[in-house]
Amino acid sequence: MWRALLEPWPWYVAGPLIGLTIPLMLLLGGKNLGISSSFRHLCAALLPKSGLAYLRDYGWRKESWNLFFVAGLVLGGILATRLLTAHPTPLLPPGIHTVTGALQLLGGGILIGFGTRWAQGCTSGHSIMGLSNLQKASLVATLAFFAGGLTAALIHTLLGLGGRHG
């Protein structure tokens, strides 16, 4: 049993398990699975008298389950890297512990946050939930995510920025 938890699961096991969450979410009251909206929920909860109508006029309580979901993801990730790995993984890679690394992390976070708001959702929201709801916008977004990822990987490889792994 422990060996199965210590190794990455094959796609044909993990994929269907992720896919089965969609009917479960729909059966539990039509909930949408996504992560990017959690930041709005958190800000609206922490800043109820905000000057921003985007936060002040938002009923975050009806989506509070999502905050517990995200907290569970974070806690589960921490527990898994501490208890279910032969060699615990650091929270951040060593290269981030510099001013340049911190600025790269901040810049990347801002770009990801901007991109998810512009795309009206994150990769998991569009690619898992949106496609299962047959949303055309999610299909376009998912194709763009893959095209962007493939392009970035190609540029990364052509510039020789990638090291050999494994």
Secondary structure as UniProt FT lines:
FT   HELIX           2..6
FT   HELIX           11..27
FT   TURN            28..29
FT   TURN            36..37
FT   HELIX           38..46
FT   TURN            48..49
FT   HELIX           53..56
FT   HELIX           60..63
FT   HELIX           64..83
FT   HELIX           94..96
FT   HELIX           99..118
FT   TURN            119..120
FT   HELIX           123..124
FT   HELIX           125..130
FT   HELIX           131..132
FT   TURN            133..134
FT   HELIX           136..158
FT   TURN            159..160
//
